[in-house]
Amino acid sequence: MHQVVFEKDEIAYQIGETTEILSRGHLCATPHCVRAPQGEKAFGVERSTFALFMQPDWDEDLRFPGEVHLHKEVIPPNGTMTFGEYSEKLLDKYYHLR
């Protein structure tokens, strides 16, 4: 678990897994979960979110970097699969669709 701390006049970005793959590992995706403060700690706290999802075409080949931080078990030995195949494997991993 990572806690991101930033100042009032700063902005934080969360990079997704596909960005890590497409950047060949130069940008690193971090597993994340937002936890809201409870009780009096929640007073005066705001969280504004602007989600922007960008993804390659479904049949675009992803060439995984040699060092992959997440989901190593779904990547084939040749290190290449389409974005669609990768998405389906992750959905199956998290939601057991098959």
N, C-alpha and C positions, 0 to 999 in steps of 0.2 A: 504494500500500500504506500502511496506517495501523497504527501500533502503539498499542495501548491500554494505558495504565499506570494502575493503581489500587492503593490501599493495602490492607493486610491486613484492615482493618475496613470496607472498601467493597465494593460489588457493581457489576458492569458488565452492561448490557443491550445486546443487539444488536437493532436495529429493522429489520424487513423492508421490502421494497419496497411491499407492499400498504399497510402503515401509512403510508408516505410519501404514497401516492396518496390514501388516505382522509383524511389530515390536511391535504390540499391543499398539501403541501410544507412544512408547519410542522415536521414531524419528517423527518429526512433519513436514508435508508438508506445504508449504506456497504458497498461490496464487501468481503468478508472471507474470510480463509483462516487457519486455525489451524495454526501450525507448532510442533511439539514441539521442545524443546531437545535437543541431542545430547551424548553423552559425559558428562563430569563435570558439565556445566551442568544435566543432567537430574536429578541427585541432589536429593531433597527437594522436587521441584516437583510440585504437584497441579493438576489441572484438574477441577472438578466442573461438570457441565452439567445444567441442567433446561430441557428444551425445551418450550415452550408455543406451539403454533401456533393462531392464530385467523385465520379468513378469512370473507369475506362469502359469501352464497349464490352458487352457480355462475352464476346468471342476473342477479345484481345489477349494475347499471350502475356503472362506475367513471368518474368525471369527473376527468381528469388535470389537475393544476395547470399553469399556463402555463410554468413552469420545471420541467423534469423532468431529473433527474440521470442516470438509468439507462434503458437500452433505448428511447431516443427513436425508434429505427427501427421499432419494432413498434406505435407509437401512431398511430392514424389522424388525418388532418388535423382532424376535428371534435373530437378530444380525448376521445371517449367510446367505450368498449367494455365488454363484460361481463367479470366476473372470470374466467369460463370461457374466453372468447376470449383474454384476456391470458395466462392460465396455459398454454393450448395453444401460443400463439406463443412463450412463453419455453421451454417444453419442446422445441419444434421447434428453436429457436435453439441450445440447449445440447446436445441429443441427436439432432438431425436425424431426427425421427420421420417426417417426410413427405417 
